[in-house]
């Protein structure tokens, strides 16, 4: 506000220059004609002050004021300089008029001096209304000496003129204050509109949930950084961040918990990198951090710090929410010099990082484009695959060695895409888990498996694998109950398999989910037991009815006594805990013979039967199929 009002003093330098030249010139002529030494000295002073004011008016200040470049200190200095010049000039004009009335008897000279001074006073009342105390002081300094000089003449007409001048001063003061009020109100409204526009512009570029820059602001700031990039001195890195397991947090604890997690992650990133770099939320659970670095190692260091910051738990409603981060890194100008190229390459690097597992970071490499593009294409194709009927179930029988019969069948999901043909589950299942489609797909698998098994003999069960995302889904019990009700399958005939890695992420949530499943009288199986994260505590904490021994131990049964000992120990332990055991991956007769000696409950593998359509399973169950190999 003050900058605007002070700037109004310099808004029209032409009027100040014209007024200074005309008034000082007129006073100079009056002084020379009068021959009065005092008037000549006063006229010289008026001319000097006028020159200073003209220099100030046409100098640097007006341009800097219009650019909004003035600081508070500069504003104070300029206002003080203007006030000093204005009051000095007004006072000198008033004194000159007084001298003309006192030291000369020529009416014309007196008239010129008085009218020039009064005319100047009238002009400044409007011109300087933006700073009313300057305008009012000028009125008084110019007019009061004239009134005093007129009164000293003791001429009734001149005294009457003095009274008129005094009334004129009062009227001009009121006009000045009224004008100031209008100027102040207009300036206030204008500034409020500007501030509101700036606020809305800032809000439009800020993410509502987290407070960091949104995609629009990020693009603008990133492009600005690229324009100022000096490739000889530094590099610019973009770290594209995707939160691992964020969908599971949303599914397990609700969107409010997810929002709290996003806000907490954004706050940490902004505190760490916001002052020197750019931190933005690009949408969903994706963030970006842009920083200056001097070498590639610097980019790696920032990446590791980002992963550490994201992995720190966020407190919400008495819980600790845990997620990880996958990072894709692109470096300018090495990986591109324009925003579109760098963003694309960082995105490709992110896909590679996610494909490598959780908590990974990956630098962009030109060779990764083809594989990442395929993953993205498959993710797009998955969107409508269920509606298009592109999924099928295959079934692999699980045999009871003691009774030479099929105990159950494991349902295996297959995808035949309209464009890419048959796609391995190892390729499309992780993609479906990442984008959340595994939940509706998994629900379809449960319903279809129950529907198919309902036509089998009552003693044959159906086994279905659960994704970690499915296990955390709050609607899983409803999906199971709906599938059992619509198919008529007894709950005891449905077995749901989970892997050990599922149990690591959140033991309490996993235990609650498994308990909910068992309360429906649905059986649960711990799949791939013995790999990586095996812990005997799982067997006491989690309500499993069956253990599946991983194929890696079965493959070594012929050559490794240690594998034989481990398998035997697991089978004995399971028996004492009341659990059944299934050995998967049987591919040779020797493996099958060895398992007979360990008294394993059931076996599964290519030696016995490969995955097959439901029609072939029905044929085998009818007694027309193959017998278990290796039987006497």
C-alpha positions in Angstrom: 0.0 0.0 0.0 2.7 2.5 1.0 4.6 1.7 -2.1 1.6 2.5 -4.3 0.8 5.7 -2.5 4.5 6.9 -2.5 4.6 5.9 -6.2 1.6 8.2 -6.8 3.9 11.2 -6.0 6.0 10.3 -9.0 3.2 9.0 -11.2 3.1 12.2 -13.3 6.6 13.8 -13.5 5.5 16.0 -16.4 3.1 18.0 -14.2 5.8 18.5 -11.6 8.4 19.6 -14.2 5.9 22.0 -15.8 4.9 23.5 -12.5 8.5 23.9 -11.3 9.6 25.5 -14.5 6.7 27.9 -14.8 6.5 29.0 -11.2 10.3 29.4 -10.8 10.5 31.3 -14.1 7.6 33.6 -13.1 9.2 34.3 -9.7 12.6 35.0 -11.4 11.0 37.6 -13.7 9.2 39.3 -10.8 12.4 39.4 -8.8 14.4 40.9 -11.7 11.8 43.6 -12.4 11.4 44.5 -8.8 15.2 44.9 -8.3 14.8 43.7 -4.7 17.9 41.9 -3.5 15.9 39.8 -1.1 13.4 38.8 -3.8 16.3 37.9 -6.2 18.0 35.7 -3.5 14.6 34.0 -2.8 14.0 33.5 -6.6 17.5 31.9 -6.9 16.7 29.5 -4.0 13.4 28.7 -5.7 15.2 27.9 -9.0 17.8 25.6 -7.2 15.1 23.7 -5.3 13.1 23.4 -8.6 16.1 21.9 -10.3 16.6 19.3 -7.6 12.9 18.3 -7.7 12.9 18.0 -11.5 16.0 15.8 -11.3 14.4 13.6 -8.7 11.1 13.4 -10.7 12.7 12.3 -14.0 15.4 10.1 -12.3 15.6 6.3 -11.6 12.8 6.1 -9.0 9.7 6.1 -11.2 10.9 3.2 -13.2 11.9 1.1 -10.2 8.6 1.9 -8.4 6.6 0.7 -11.4 8.6 -2.5 -11.4 7.8 -3.0 -7.6 11.6 -3.1 -7.0 11.7 -0.7 -4.1 12.5 -1.9 -0.6 11.0 -0.5 2.6 14.1 1.5 3.2 14.1 2.9 -0.3 10.5 3.9 0.1 11.2 5.8 3.3 14.2 7.6 1.7 12.3 8.6 -1.4 9.3 9.9 0.6 11.6 11.9 2.8 13.4 13.4 -0.2 10.1 14.3 -1.9 8.7 15.8 1.3 11.7 17.9 1.9 11.7 19.2 -1.7 8.0 19.9 -1.7 7.8 21.7 1.6 11.0 23.7 0.8 9.6 24.8 -2.5 6.2 25.7 -1.1 7.7 27.6 1.7 10.0 29.6 -0.7 7.0 30.5 -2.9 5.1 31.7 0.2 8.0 33.7 1.4 8.5 35.2 -2.1 4.9 36.3 -2.2 5.3 37.8 1.2 8.4 39.7 0.1 6.6 40.9 -3.0 3.8 42.3 -0.9 6.3 44.0 1.5 9.1 45.3 -0.7 7.3 46.4 -3.8 4.4 48.7 -4.5 3.7 47.7 -8.0 0.3 46.0 -8.1 1.2 43.9 -11.2 4.2 42.3 -9.5 2.3 41.6 -6.4 -0.5 40.1 -8.5 1.9 37.8 -10.4 3.6 36.6 -7.2 0.3 36.0 -5.3 -1.5 34.3 -8.2 1.4 32.1 -9.0 1.7 31.0 -5.4 -2.1 30.4 -5.0 -2.2 28.5 -8.4 0.7 26.3 -7.3 -1.1 25.6 -4.0 -4.3 24.6 -5.8 -2.4 22.2 -8.1 -0.5 20.4 -5.4 -3.6 19.8 -3.3 -4.8 17.3 -6.0 -1.4 16.1 -7.2 -0.1 15.0 -3.8 -3.4 13.7 -2.3 -1.9 10.2 -2.1 0.2 11.5 0.8 -2.2 14.1 2.4 0.2 15.4 5.1 2.6 16.5 2.4 -0.2 18.2 0.4 -1.7 19.9 3.5 1.7 21.1 4.6 2.4 22.6 1.2 -0.9 24.4 1.3 -0.1 26.0 4.6 3.6 26.8 3.8 2.6 28.5 0.5 -0.6 30.3 1.6 -0.1 31.4 5.2 2.9 33.8 4.4 0.7 35.4 1.7 -2.1 36.0 4.1 0.3 37.4 6.7 1.7 39.8 4.1 -1.7 40.9 3.0 -2.8 41.6 6.6 0.4 43.6 7.2 -0.7 46.1 4.5 -3.7 47.2 6.6 -5.6 47.6 3.3 -9.2 46.5 3.8 -9.3 44.9 0.3 -6.0 43.1 0.9 -7.2 41.9 4.3 -10.4 40.6 2.6 -8.2 38.7 0.1 -6.2 37.3 3.0 -9.5 36.0 4.5 -10.5 34.5 1.2 -7.1 32.8 0.9 -7.5 31.3 4.4 -11.0 30.0 3.5 -9.5 28.6 0.2 -6.9 26.8 2.3 -9.5 25.2 4.5 -11.6 24.2 1.4 -8.6 22.7 -0.3 -7.7 20.8 2.8 -11.1 19.2 2.9 -10.9 18.3 -0.9 -7.4 16.8 -0.4 -8.6 14.6 2.5 -11.7 13.5 0.5 -9.5 12.7 -2.5 -7.1 10.8 -0.3 -10.0 8.7 1.0 -11.0 7.8 -2.5 -7.5 7.0 -3.5 -6.9 4.9 -0.4 -10.1 2.9 -0.9 -9.4 2.3 -4.6 -5.8 1.2 -3.8 -7.0 -1.1 -1.1 -9.6 -2.8 -3.3 -7.0 -3.1 -6.1 -4.5 -4.6 -3.8 -7.0 -7.0 -2.3 -7.9 -8.2 -5.8 -4.3 -8.7 -6.6 -3.7 -10.5 -3.4 -6.7 -12.7 -4.0 -5.6 -13.5 -7.5 -2.1 -14.4 -6.2 -3.7 -16.5 -3.5 -5.8 -18.4 -6.0 -2.9 -18.8 -8.3 -0.8 -20.2 -5.4 -3.7 -22.6 -4.4 -4.1 -23.7 -8.0 -0.4 -24.8 -7.9 -0.4 -26.4 -4.5 -1.6 -29.9 -3.7 -4.6 -29.6 -1.4 -3.8 -32.7 0.7 -0.1 -32.4 1.2 0.7 -28.7 0.7 3.6 -29.3 -1.7 3.6 -28.3 -5.3 1.1 -30.1 -7.6 1.7 -31.4 -11.1 1.1 -28.0 -12.7 3.5 -26.1 -10.4 6.0 -28.8 -10.6 6.1 -28.6 -14.4 6.5 -24.8 -14.3 9.3 -24.9 -11.7 11.1 -27.9 -13.4 11.1 -26.2 -16.8 12.4 -23.0 -15.1 15.3 -24.9 -13.5 16.1 -26.5 -16.8 16.4 -23.1 -18.5 18.9 -21.9 -16.0 20.9 -25.2 -16.0 24.6 -24.7 -16.6 25.8 -28.1 -17.8 29.4 -27.3 -17.2 28.9 -26.8 -13.5 26.1 -29.0 -12.3 23.4 -31.6 -13.1 19.8 -31.6 -12.3 18.2 -34.9 -11.1 14.6 -35.9 -10.9 13.6 -38.6 -8.5 10.2 -40.1 -9.4 8.8 -41.8 -6.3 6.1 -44.4 -6.0 5.0 -45.6 -2.5 5.1 -49.4 -2.0 2.1 -51.0 -0.3 0.1 -47.7 -0.3 -3.0 -49.5 -1.7 -2.8 -52.0 1.1 -2.9 -49.2 3.7 -6.0 -47.8 2.0 -7.6 -51.2 1.8 -6.8 -52.1 5.4 -7.3 -48.8 7.3 -9.3 -46.6 5.0 -8.6 -43.5 2.9 -8.2 -41.2 5.9 -5.2 -43.3 7.0 -3.9 -43.2 3.4 -4.3 -39.4 3.4 -2.4 -39.1 6.7 0.4 -41.2 5.3 0.7 -39.1 2.1 0.7 -35.9 4.2 3.4 -37.2 6.5 5.6 -38.4 3.6 5.2 -35.0 1.8 6.1 -33.1 5.0 9.4 -35.1 5.5 10.4 -34.7 1.8 9.7 -31.0 1.9 11.7 -30.4 5.1 14.6 -32.3 3.6 14.6 -30.9 0.0 12.1 -28.1 -0.3 14.4 -25.3 0.6 16.9 -26.0 -2.2 15.0 -28.2 -4.6 11.5 -29.0 -5.8 9.1 -31.3 -4.0 5.8 -32.2 -5.6 3.0 -34.7 -5.5 2.2 -35.8 -9.0 -1.0 -37.6 -8.1 -2.1 -40.7 -6.1 0.9 -42.0 -4.2 3.5 -40.6 -6.6 5.9 -37.8 -5.7 8.8 -36.1 -7.4 12.0 -34.5 -6.0 14.3 -32.3 -8.1 17.7 -31.4 -6.9 21.0 -30.0 -8.1 24.0 -32.4 -7.9 27.6 -32.4 -9.1 27.9 -36.1 -10.0 25.9 -39.3 -10.3 26.9 -40.4 -6.7 25.0 -37.3 -5.4 21.8 -38.5 -7.1 22.2 -42.0 -5.6 22.8 -40.4 -2.1 19.6 -38.4 -2.4 17.7 -41.5 -3.6 18.9 -43.5 -0.5 17.8 -40.6 1.8 14.4 -40.4 0.2 13.9 -44.2 0.7 14.9 -43.8 4.4 12.5 -40.9 4.9 9.6 -42.7 3.3 10.2 -45.9 5.3 9.9 -44.0 8.6 6.5 -44.9 10.1 3.6 -42.3 10.2 1.5 -42.2 13.3 -2.3 -42.3 12.7 -5.1 -43.1 15.2 -2.8 -45.1 17.5 -1.3 -47.0 14.6 2.1 -47.0 12.9 1.6 -46.9 9.2 4.6 -48.3 7.2 5.3 -48.0 3.5 8.4 -48.1 1.3 9.4 -46.3 -1.8 10.5 -47.2 -5.3 12.5 -44.6 -7.2 13.2 -43.8 -10.8 16.0 -41.4 -11.5 16.8 -39.3 -14.6 19.6 -36.8 -14.8 19.7 -33.6 -17.0 21.4 -33.1 -19.3 22.7 -36.7 -19.5 19.3 -38.3 -19.9 17.6 -35.4 -21.7 17.5 -31.6 -21.8 13.7 -31.0 -22.0 11.0 -31.7 -19.4 9.0 -34.2 -21.5 12.0 -36.4 -22.2 13.3 -36.3 -18.6 9.9 -37.1 -17.1 9.4 -40.0 -19.5 12.8 -41.4 -18.7 12.3 -41.0 -14.9 9.0 -42.8 -15.3 10.6 -45.7 -17.2 13.3 -46.0 -14.5 10.5 -46.1 -11.9 8.9 -49.0 -13.7 12.2 -50.9 -13.7 12.7 -50.2 -10.0 9.2 -51.5 -9.1 9.8 -54.5 -11.3 13.0 -55.3 -9.3 11.1 -55.4 -6.0 10.2 -53.0 -3.2 12.5 -50.4 -1.8 14.6 -50.2 -5.0 15.9 -47.2 -7.0 16.9 -47.4 -10.6 18.7 -44.9 -12.9 17.4 -44.5 -16.4 19.1 -46.5 -19.1 18.2 -46.5 -22.8 17.9 -50.3 -22.9 15.1 -50.4 -20.4 12.6 -48.8 -22.6 11.3 -51.9 -24.3 10.7 -53.9 -21.2 9.1 -51.1 -19.3 6.9 -50.2 -22.3 5.7 -53.8 -22.3 4.8 -53.7 -18.6 2.9 -50.4 -19.1 1.1 -51.9 -22.1 0.1 -55.0 -20.1 -1.1 -52.8 -17.2 -3.3 -51.0 -19.7 -4.6 -54.3 -21.1 -5.4 -55.6 -17.6 -7.9 -52.8 -17.1 -10.6 -54.5 -19.2 -9.3 -58.1 -19.3 -11.9 -59.4 -16.7 -14.8 -57.8 -18.6 -13.5 -59.2 -21.9 -13.4 -62.7 -20.4 -9.7 -63.1 -21.0 -9.0 -65.0 -17.8 -9.3 -68.8 -17.4 -8.6 -71.2 -14.5 -6.5 -74.3 -14.8 -6.5 -76.9 -12.1 -3.5 -79.0 -10.9 -4.6 -82.1 -8.8 -3.1 -82.7 -5.4 -2.9 -86.5 -4.7 -3.1 -88.5 -1.5 -0.3 -91.0 -1.6 -2.0 -93.4 0.8 -5.3 -93.6 -1.0 -4.2 -93.1 -4.6 -6.9 -90.5 -5.1 -7.2 -86.7 -5.7 -7.7 -84.9 -2.5 -7.9 -81.4 -4.0 -7.0 -79.2 -6.9 -5.1 -76.0 -6.9 -6.7 -73.3 -9.1 -4.2 -71.5 -11.3 -5.0 -68.3 -13.1 -4.1 -67.9 -16.8 -4.4 -64.9 -19.0 -4.7 -65.0 -22.8 -4.7 -61.4 -24.0 -6.3 -60.3 -27.3 -3.0 -58.6 -28.4 -0.2 -60.4 -26.6 -1.5 -63.9 -26.4 -0.7 -66.1 -23.4 1.1 -64.2 -20.6 2.8 -65.8 -17.7 1.3 -65.2 -14.2 4.8 -64.3 -13.0 4.6 -61.3 -15.4 1.0 -60.1 -15.0 0.3 -60.9 -11.3 2.8 -58.3 -10.0 1.4 -55.7 -12.4 -2.2 -56.4 -11.1 -1.0 -56.2 -7.5 0.6 -52.8 -8.2 -2.4 -51.2 -9.7 -4.9 -52.8 -7.4 -6.7 -54.9 -10.0 -5.7 -58.1 -8.2 -8.6 -57.5 -5.8 -11.4 -57.8 -8.4 -9.5 -60.5 -10.3 -8.9 -62.5 -7.1 -12.6 -62.2 -6.2 -13.5 -63.6 -9.6 -11.0 -66.5 -9.1 -12.6 -67.4 -5.8 -16.1 -67.4 -7.3 -15.1 -69.3 -10.4 -13.1 -71.9 -8.4 -16.0 -72.5 -6.0 -18.5 -72.8 -8.9 -16.3 -75.3 -10.6 -15.6 -77.4 -7.5 -19.3 -77.5 -6.6 -19.7 -80.2 -9.3 -16.9 -82.4 -8.0 -17.3 -85.2 -5.4 -17.9 -84.0 -1.9 -14.5 -85.2 -0.6 -12.5 -83.2 -3.2 -11.4 -79.7 -2.1 -10.4 -76.6 -4.1 -7.3 -74.6 -3.2 -7.0 -70.9 -4.2 -3.9 -68.6 -3.8 -4.4 -65.3 -2.1 -2.4 -62.2 -3.0 -1.1 -60.1 -0.1 -3.4 -57.3 -1.4 -6.4 -59.6 -1.3 -5.6 -60.7 2.2 -5.6 -57.1 3.5 -8.8 -56.2 1.6 -11.6 -55.5 4.1 -14.2 -57.2 1.8 -12.5 -60.5 1.6 -14.8 -62.4 4.1 -17.9 -61.1 2.1 -16.3 -62.2 -1.2 -15.8 -65.7 0.3 -19.3 -66.0 1.8 -20.8 -64.8 -1.5 -18.8 -67.3 -3.5 -19.8 -70.2 -1.2 -23.4 -69.2 -1.1 -23.8 -68.7 -4.9 -22.0 -72.0 -5.7 -23.4 -74.1 -2.9 -19.9 -75.3 -2.0 -19.3 -76.3 1.6 -16.9 -74.0 3.4 -14.7 -76.9 4.5 -14.0 -77.7 0.9 -12.3 -74.3 0.2 -8.6 -73.9 1.0 -7.0 -70.5 0.7 -3.2 -70.4 0.3 -0.9 -67.6 1.4 2.9 -67.3 1.2 5.2 -66.5 4.1 6.2 -63.1 2.7 2.6 -62.0 3.3 3.0 -62.4 7.0 6.0 -60.1 7.3 4.4 -56.9 6.3 1.9 -56.6 9.2 1.6 -59.5 11.5 -1.4 -58.2 13.4 -3.4 -57.5 10.2 -2.5 -60.8 8.7 -3.5 -62.7 11.9 -6.8 -60.9 12.0 -7.5 -61.7 8.3 -6.7 -65.4 8.7 -8.8 -65.6 11.8 -11.7 -64.1 9.9 -11.2 -66.7 7.2 -11.1 -69.6 9.7 -14.3 -68.4 11.4 -16.0 -69.0 8.1 -14.8 -72.7 8.4 -12.6 -72.1 5.4 -9.2 -73.9 5.6 -5.9 -72.0 5.2 -2.6 -73.2 3.9 0.9 -71.7 4.4 2.5 -72.0 0.9 6.2 -72.2 0.0 7.2 -73.0 3.6 10.9 -73.1 4.1 11.8 -70.2 1.8 13.5 -67.0 2.9 11.6 -65.8 5.9 10.6 -69.1 7.5 9.9 -68.8 11.2 8.5 -71.4 13.5 6.6 -68.6 15.3 4.2 -68.6 12.2 3.1 -72.0 13.1 2.0 -71.0 16.6 0.6 -67.5 15.8 -1.3 -68.2 12.6 -4.2 -70.7 12.3 -3.0 -72.8 9.4 -4.3 -76.3 8.7 -1.9 -77.2 6.0 1.8 -76.6 5.2 3.1 -76.7 1.7 6.8 -77.6 1.5 8.6 -75.5 -1.1 9.7 -77.1 -4.3 13.4 -76.0 -3.7 13.7 -78.7 -1.0 11.9 -81.3 -3.1 14.3 -80.7 -6.1 17.3 -81.6 -3.9 15.8 -84.8 -2.3 17.8 -87.1 -4.6 21.2 -85.5 -4.0 21.0 -83.7 -0.6 20.7 -85.6 2.7 20.2 -82.2 4.3 17.1 -81.6 2.2 15.8 -85.0 3.2 16.3 -84.2 6.9 14.6 -80.8 6.6 11.6 -82.2 4.8 11.3 -85.0 7.4 11.6 -82.5 10.2 8.9 -80.2 8.7 6.5 -83.2 8.2 7.1 -84.5 11.8 6.6 -81.0 13.2 3.4 -80.4 11.2 2.0 -83.8 12.3 2.6 -82.9 16.0 0.8 -79.6 15.5 -2.1 -81.2 13.8 -1.3 -79.9 10.4 -1.3 -81.7 7.1 1.6 -81.4 4.7 1.8 -81.1 0.9 5.0 -81.4 -1.1 4.9 -79.5 -4.3 7.1 -79.7 -7.4 7.3 -83.5 -7.7 9.0 -84.1 -11.1 10.8 -87.4 -10.8 10.0 -90.9 -9.5 12.9 -90.8 -7.1 11.5 -87.7 -5.4 8.1 -89.4 -5.1 9.7 -92.6 -3.6 11.7 -90.5 -1.1 8.5 -88.7 0.0 6.7 -92.0 0.6 9.4 -92.7 3.2 8.8 -89.4 4.9 5.1 -90.0 5.3 4.0 -86.8 3.6 0.2 -86.5 3.4 -0.1 -85.3 -0.2 2.0 -84.5 -3.2 1.7 -82.2 -6.3 3.8 -81.9 -9.4 4.2 -82.4 -13.1 5.1 -86.1 -12.5 1.6 -86.7 -11.2 -0.4 -84.3 -13.3 0.1 -81.0 -15.1 -2.4 -78.0 -14.8 -5.5 -78.9 -16.8 -8.9 -77.5 -17.7 -11.9 -78.2 -15.4 -13.2 -80.8 -18.0 -10.1 -82.9 -17.6 -10.4 -82.8 -13.9 -14.0 -84.0 -14.1 -12.9 -86.9 -16.3 -10.2 -87.9 -13.8 -12.6 -87.7 -10.9 -15.0 -89.9 -12.8 -12.3 -92.6 -12.9 -11.4 -92.4 -16.5 -8.2 -90.5 -16.0 -4.6 -91.4 -15.3 -3.4 -93.2 -12.1 -0.7 -91.8 -9.9 2.6 -92.9 -11.3 5.0 -95.0 -9.3 2.2 -96.9 -7.5 2.4 -100.6 -7.0 
